[in-house]
Amino acid sequence: MSFYLRHYMIEQASIDKVISIKAIQFFDCNHFNYAEEDVDHVLTTQRKKKKLDAEDYAQLMDLLNYMYPFREGNGRSTRLFLQCYAANHGQCIVVYPLTNNGLIQALNNADVHEITSLIKIEDI
């Protein structure tokens, strides 16, 4: 059995018993250790800063989005983690679009600059 899930096809049955096929990208589990090291490096580097800026959060959001095994559906867990992380730095992410096609596109493109422009923070 192969664990390479990057382009695995998933079948989903609708309520009318009609089966549709949707291509969903998964994170290659063979690369998880590298992603974990990247996130750990960023957390270690950012720990030295008293206050973080939007780009710091965007960089972390991009890495977490890449690392999450299911390419769709990780918004809530990432958002919760980032809010807790921001609180540890005496900050709050006040503008973080919940349903924003721009953010979704920026995350899909791994565009840290664009993600940064969508994150607003304030001190608490």
KEKOL-129798 format. One record per atom (N, C-alpha, C): residue number from 1; x, y, z; atom name. Coordinates in nm, 2 decimals. Layout:
{NUM {X Y Z} CA}
...
END
This chain:
{1 {0.08 -0.12 0.00} N}
{1 {0.00 0.00 0.00} CA}
{1 {0.09 0.12 0.00} C}
{2 {0.06 0.21 -0.09} N}
{2 {0.14 0.33 -0.10} CA}
{2 {0.09 0.44 -0.01} C}
{3 {0.17 0.51 0.06} N}
{3 {0.13 0.62 0.15} CA}
{3 {0.15 0.76 0.08} C}
{4 {0.19 0.76 -0.05} N}
{4 {0.20 0.88 -0.12} CA}
{4 {0.07 0.93 -0.16} C}
{5 {0.02 1.04 -0.09} N}
{5 {-0.12 1.08 -0.10} CA}
{5 {-0.13 1.22 -0.17} C}
{6 {-0.03 1.27 -0.23} N}
{6 {-0.03 1.41 -0.28} CA}
{6 {-0.15 1.43 -0.38} C}
{7 {-0.18 1.34 -0.47} N}
{7 {-0.28 1.36 -0.56} CA}
{7 {-0.38 1.24 -0.56} C}
{8 {-0.42 1.20 -0.44} N}
{8 {-0.51 1.09 -0.42} CA}
{8 {-0.65 1.13 -0.46} C}
{9 {-0.72 1.05 -0.53} N}
{9 {-0.86 1.08 -0.57} CA}
{9 {-0.96 1.02 -0.47} C}
{10 {-1.05 1.11 -0.43} N}
{10 {-1.15 1.07 -0.33} CA}
{10 {-1.29 1.07 -0.39} C}
{11 {-1.36 0.97 -0.36} N}
{11 {-1.50 0.96 -0.41} CA}
{11 {-1.59 1.01 -0.30} C}
{12 {-1.69 1.09 -0.33} N}
{12 {-1.78 1.14 -0.23} CA}
{12 {-1.92 1.12 -0.28} C}
{13 {-2.01 1.05 -0.20} N}
{13 {-2.14 1.02 -0.25} CA}
{13 {-2.23 1.14 -0.20} C}
{14 {-2.31 1.19 -0.29} N}
{14 {-2.40 1.30 -0.25} CA}
{14 {-2.53 1.24 -0.19} C}
{15 {-2.62 1.32 -0.14} N}
{15 {-2.74 1.27 -0.08} CA}
{15 {-2.82 1.19 -0.17} C}
{16 {-2.82 1.22 -0.30} N}
{16 {-2.90 1.15 -0.40} CA}
{16 {-2.83 1.02 -0.45} C}
{17 {-2.73 0.98 -0.38} N}
{17 {-2.65 0.86 -0.42} CA}
{17 {-2.58 0.88 -0.55} C}
{18 {-2.56 1.00 -0.59} N}
{18 {-2.48 1.02 -0.71} CA}
{18 {-2.33 1.04 -0.66} C}
{19 {-2.24 0.97 -0.73} N}
{19 {-2.11 0.97 -0.68} CA}
{19 {-2.03 1.07 -0.77} C}
{20 {-1.97 1.16 -0.70} N}
{20 {-1.88 1.26 -0.78} CA}
{20 {-1.74 1.24 -0.73} C}
{21 {-1.65 1.26 -0.82} N}
{21 {-1.50 1.25 -0.78} CA}
{21 {-1.44 1.38 -0.78} C}
{22 {-1.37 1.41 -0.67} N}
{22 {-1.31 1.54 -0.65} CA}
{22 {-1.16 1.51 -0.62} C}
{23 {-1.07 1.58 -0.70} N}
{23 {-0.93 1.57 -0.68} CA}
{23 {-0.89 1.66 -0.56} C}
{24 {-0.83 1.60 -0.46} N}
{24 {-0.79 1.67 -0.34} CA}
{24 {-0.64 1.64 -0.32} C}
{25 {-0.56 1.75 -0.30} N}
{25 {-0.42 1.73 -0.28} CA}
{25 {-0.40 1.70 -0.13} C}
{26 {-0.31 1.61 -0.10} N}
{26 {-0.27 1.57 0.03} CA}
{26 {-0.12 1.60 0.04} C}
{27 {-0.07 1.62 0.17} N}
{27 {0.07 1.64 0.19} CA}
{27 {0.14 1.51 0.19} C}
{28 {0.25 1.50 0.12} N}
{28 {0.33 1.38 0.11} CA}
{28 {0.39 1.35 0.24} C}
{29 {0.35 1.24 0.30} N}
{29 {0.39 1.21 0.44} CA}
{29 {0.54 1.18 0.45} C}
{30 {0.60 1.16 0.33} N}
{30 {0.75 1.14 0.33} CA}
{30 {0.83 1.27 0.36} C}
{31 {0.76 1.38 0.35} N}
{31 {0.82 1.51 0.37} CA}
{31 {0.78 1.57 0.50} C}
{32 {0.70 1.50 0.58} N}
{32 {0.65 1.56 0.71} CA}
{32 {0.77 1.61 0.80} C}
{33 {0.87 1.53 0.81} N}
{33 {0.98 1.57 0.90} CA}
{33 {1.04 1.70 0.86} C}
{34 {1.06 1.72 0.73} N}
{34 {1.11 1.85 0.68} CA}
{34 {1.02 1.97 0.71} C}
{35 {0.89 1.95 0.69} N}
{35 {0.80 2.05 0.72} CA}
{35 {0.80 2.08 0.87} C}
{36 {0.80 1.98 0.95} N}
{36 {0.81 1.99 1.10} CA}
{36 {0.93 2.07 1.14} C}
{37 {1.05 2.04 1.08} N}
{37 {1.17 2.12 1.10} CA}
{37 {1.16 2.26 1.06} C}
{38 {1.09 2.29 0.95} N}
{38 {1.07 2.43 0.91} CA}
{38 {0.99 2.51 1.01} C}
{39 {0.88 2.45 1.05} N}
{39 {0.79 2.51 1.14} CA}
{39 {0.86 2.54 1.28} C}
{40 {0.93 2.44 1.32} N}
{40 {1.01 2.45 1.45} CA}
{40 {1.11 2.56 1.44} C}
{41 {1.18 2.57 1.32} N}
{41 {1.28 2.67 1.30} CA}
{41 {1.22 2.81 1.31} C}
{42 {1.10 2.83 1.25} N}
{42 {1.03 2.96 1.25} CA}
{42 {0.99 2.99 1.39} C}
{43 {0.93 2.89 1.46} N}
{43 {0.89 2.92 1.60} CA}
{43 {1.01 2.95 1.69} C}
{44 {1.12 2.89 1.67} N}
{44 {1.24 2.92 1.75} CA}
{44 {1.29 3.06 1.72} C}
{45 {1.29 3.09 1.59} N}
{45 {1.34 3.23 1.55} CA}
{45 {1.25 3.33 1.61} C}
{46 {1.12 3.31 1.59} N}
{46 {1.02 3.41 1.64} CA}
{46 {1.01 3.42 1.79} C}
{47 {1.04 3.32 1.86} N}
{47 {1.04 3.32 2.00} CA}
{47 {1.13 3.43 2.06} C}
{48 {1.23 3.47 1.99} N}
{48 {1.33 3.57 2.03} CA}
{48 {1.27 3.71 2.02} C}
{49 {1.17 3.73 1.94} N}
{49 {1.11 3.86 1.92} CA}
{49 {1.00 3.88 2.03} C}
{50 {1.00 4.01 2.08} N}
{50 {0.89 4.04 2.17} CA}
{50 {0.76 4.06 2.10} C}
{51 {0.75 4.12 1.99} N}
{51 {0.63 4.14 1.91} CA}
{51 {0.66 4.09 1.77} C}
{52 {0.55 4.03 1.72} N}
{52 {0.56 3.98 1.58} CA}
{52 {0.49 4.07 1.49} C}
{53 {0.52 4.07 1.36} N}
{53 {0.45 4.15 1.26} CA}
{53 {0.36 4.05 1.18} C}
{54 {0.28 4.11 1.09} N}
{54 {0.19 4.03 1.01} CA}
{54 {0.27 3.93 0.92} C}
{55 {0.39 3.97 0.88} N}
{55 {0.47 3.88 0.79} CA}
{55 {0.51 3.76 0.87} C}
{56 {0.54 3.77 1.00} N}
{56 {0.58 3.66 1.08} CA}
{56 {0.46 3.56 1.09} C}
{57 {0.34 3.61 1.11} N}
{57 {0.22 3.52 1.12} CA}
{57 {0.19 3.46 0.98} C}
{58 {0.21 3.54 0.87} N}
{58 {0.19 3.49 0.74} CA}
{58 {0.28 3.38 0.70} C}
{59 {0.41 3.39 0.74} N}
{59 {0.51 3.29 0.71} CA}
{59 {0.47 3.16 0.79} C}
{60 {0.43 3.17 0.91} N}
{60 {0.39 3.05 0.99} CA}
{60 {0.26 2.99 0.93} C}
{61 {0.17 3.08 0.89} N}
{61 {0.04 3.03 0.83} CA}
{61 {0.07 2.95 0.70} C}
{62 {0.16 3.00 0.62} N}
{62 {0.20 2.94 0.50} CA}
{62 {0.26 2.80 0.53} C}
{63 {0.35 2.79 0.62} N}
{63 {0.41 2.66 0.65} CA}
{63 {0.31 2.56 0.71} C}
{64 {0.22 2.61 0.80} N}
{64 {0.12 2.52 0.86} CA}
{64 {0.02 2.47 0.75} C}
{65 {-0.01 2.56 0.66} N}
{65 {-0.10 2.53 0.55} CA}
{65 {-0.04 2.42 0.46} C}
{66 {0.09 2.43 0.43} N}
{66 {0.16 2.34 0.35} CA}
{66 {0.18 2.20 0.42} C}
{67 {0.20 2.21 0.55} N}
{67 {0.22 2.09 0.63} CA}
{67 {0.10 2.01 0.66} C}
{68 {-0.02 2.08 0.67} N}
{68 {-0.14 2.01 0.70} CA}
{68 {-0.17 1.90 0.60} C}
{69 {-0.20 1.78 0.64} N}
{69 {-0.21 1.67 0.54} CA}
{69 {-0.33 1.68 0.45} C}
{70 {-0.43 1.75 0.49} N}
{70 {-0.55 1.76 0.41} CA}
{70 {-0.55 1.90 0.36} C}
{71 {-0.54 1.92 0.23} N}
{71 {-0.52 2.05 0.17} CA}
{71 {-0.64 2.14 0.19} C}
{72 {-0.76 2.09 0.23} N}
{72 {-0.88 2.16 0.25} CA}
{72 {-0.93 2.14 0.39} C}
{73 {-0.98 2.24 0.45} N}
{73 {-1.04 2.22 0.58} CA}
{73 {-0.96 2.25 0.70} C}
{74 {-0.84 2.31 0.69} N}
{74 {-0.75 2.34 0.80} CA}
{74 {-0.76 2.48 0.85} C}
{75 {-0.85 2.56 0.80} N}
{75 {-0.86 2.70 0.84} CA}
{75 {-0.89 2.72 0.99} C}
{76 {-0.98 2.64 1.04} N}
{76 {-1.02 2.66 1.18} CA}
{76 {-0.90 2.63 1.28} C}
{77 {-0.84 2.52 1.25} N}
{77 {-0.73 2.48 1.34} CA}
{77 {-0.61 2.57 1.33} C}
{78 {-0.58 2.62 1.21} N}
{78 {-0.47 2.71 1.19} CA}
{78 {-0.50 2.85 1.26} C}
{79 {-0.63 2.89 1.24} N}
{79 {-0.67 3.02 1.29} CA}
{79 {-0.66 3.01 1.45} C}
{80 {-0.71 2.90 1.51} N}
{80 {-0.70 2.89 1.65} CA}
{80 {-0.56 2.89 1.70} C}
{81 {-0.47 2.81 1.63} N}
{81 {-0.33 2.81 1.67} CA}
{81 {-0.27 2.95 1.67} C}
{82 {-0.29 3.02 1.56} N}
{82 {-0.23 3.15 1.54} CA}
{82 {-0.28 3.25 1.64} C}
{83 {-0.41 3.24 1.68} N}
{83 {-0.47 3.33 1.78} CA}
{83 {-0.40 3.31 1.92} C}
{84 {-0.39 3.18 1.95} N}
{84 {-0.32 3.14 2.08} CA}
{84 {-0.17 3.19 2.07} C}
{85 {-0.11 3.16 1.96} N}
{85 {0.03 3.20 1.94} CA}
{85 {0.05 3.35 1.96} C}
{86 {-0.05 3.43 1.89} N}
{86 {-0.04 3.58 1.90} CA}
{86 {-0.06 3.62 2.05} C}
{87 {-0.15 3.56 2.12} N}
{87 {-0.17 3.59 2.26} CA}
{87 {-0.05 3.57 2.34} C}
{88 {0.03 3.47 2.31} N}
{88 {0.16 3.45 2.38} CA}
{88 {0.26 3.56 2.36} C}
{89 {0.24 3.64 2.25} N}
{89 {0.32 3.75 2.22} CA}
{89 {0.25 3.88 2.25} C}
{90 {0.14 3.88 2.33} N}
{90 {0.07 4.00 2.37} CA}
{90 {0.00 4.06 2.26} C}
{91 {-0.05 3.98 2.16} N}
{91 {-0.11 4.04 2.04} CA}
{91 {-0.24 3.96 2.01} C}
{92 {-0.32 4.02 1.92} N}
{92 {-0.44 3.95 1.88} CA}
{92 {-0.45 3.98 1.73} C}
{93 {-0.48 3.88 1.65} N}
{93 {-0.51 3.89 1.51} CA}
{93 {-0.65 3.94 1.49} C}
{94 {-0.67 4.07 1.46} N}
{94 {-0.81 4.13 1.46} CA}
{94 {-0.87 4.12 1.32} C}
{95 {-0.80 4.11 1.22} N}
{95 {-0.86 4.10 1.08} CA}
{95 {-0.80 3.98 1.02} C}
{96 {-0.88 3.88 1.01} N}
{96 {-0.84 3.75 0.95} CA}
{96 {-0.96 3.70 0.88} C}
{97 {-0.97 3.72 0.75} N}
{97 {-1.09 3.69 0.67} CA}
{97 {-1.13 3.54 0.69} C}
{98 {-1.25 3.51 0.74} N}
{98 {-1.30 3.38 0.75} CA}
{98 {-1.33 3.32 0.62} C}
{99 {-1.40 3.39 0.54} N}
{99 {-1.44 3.35 0.40} CA}
{99 {-1.38 3.45 0.30} C}
{100 {-1.27 3.43 0.25} N}
{100 {-1.20 3.52 0.17} CA}
{100 {-1.13 3.45 0.06} C}
{101 {-1.18 3.47 -0.06} N}
{101 {-1.12 3.40 -0.18} CA}
{101 {-0.98 3.44 -0.20} C}
{102 {-0.95 3.57 -0.16} N}
{102 {-0.81 3.62 -0.18} CA}
{102 {-0.72 3.54 -0.09} C}
{103 {-0.76 3.52 0.04} N}
{103 {-0.68 3.44 0.13} CA}
{103 {-0.66 3.30 0.08} C}
{104 {-0.77 3.24 0.04} N}
{104 {-0.76 3.10 -0.01} CA}
{104 {-0.66 3.09 -0.13} C}
{105 {-0.67 3.19 -0.22} N}
{105 {-0.58 3.19 -0.34} CA}
{105 {-0.44 3.21 -0.29} C}
{106 {-0.42 3.30 -0.20} N}
{106 {-0.28 3.33 -0.15} CA}
{106 {-0.22 3.21 -0.08} C}
{107 {-0.30 3.14 -0.01} N}
{107 {-0.25 3.02 0.06} CA}
{107 {-0.22 2.91 -0.05} C}
{108 {-0.31 2.89 -0.15} N}
{108 {-0.29 2.80 -0.25} CA}
{108 {-0.16 2.83 -0.33} C}
{109 {-0.13 2.96 -0.35} N}
{109 {-0.01 3.00 -0.42} CA}
{109 {0.11 3.01 -0.33} C}
{110 {0.09 2.99 -0.20} N}
{110 {0.20 3.00 -0.10} CA}
{110 {0.26 3.14 -0.12} C}
{111 {0.18 3.25 -0.13} N}
{111 {0.22 3.38 -0.15} CA}
{111 {0.22 3.46 -0.01} C}
{112 {0.33 3.45 0.05} N}
{112 {0.35 3.51 0.19} CA}
{112 {0.32 3.66 0.19} C}
{113 {0.36 3.72 0.08} N}
{113 {0.34 3.87 0.07} CA}
{113 {0.19 3.90 0.07} C}
{114 {0.12 3.83 -0.01} N}
{114 {-0.03 3.85 -0.01} CA}
{114 {-0.10 3.81 0.12} C}
{115 {-0.05 3.70 0.18} N}
{115 {-0.11 3.66 0.31} CA}
{115 {-0.09 3.76 0.41} C}
{116 {0.03 3.82 0.41} N}
{116 {0.07 3.93 0.50} CA}
{116 {-0.03 4.05 0.49} C}
{117 {-0.06 4.08 0.37} N}
{117 {-0.15 4.20 0.35} CA}
{117 {-0.29 4.17 0.40} C}
{118 {-0.33 4.05 0.43} N}
{118 {-0.46 4.01 0.48} CA}
{118 {-0.47 3.99 0.63} C}
{119 {-0.35 4.00 0.69} N}
{119 {-0.35 3.98 0.84} CA}
{119 {-0.32 4.12 0.91} C}
{120 {-0.41 4.15 1.00} N}
{120 {-0.39 4.27 1.08} CA}
{120 {-0.38 4.23 1.23} C}
{121 {-0.29 4.29 1.30} N}
{121 {-0.27 4.25 1.44} CA}
{121 {-0.27 4.38 1.53} C}
{122 {-0.31 4.36 1.65} N}
{122 {-0.30 4.47 1.75} CA}
{122 {-0.25 4.41 1.88} C}
{123 {-0.20 4.50 1.96} N}
{123 {-0.15 4.46 2.10} CA}
{123 {-0.27 4.44 2.19} C}
{124 {-0.25 4.35 2.28} N}
{124 {-0.36 4.33 2.38} CA}
{124 {-0.31 4.36 2.52} C}
END
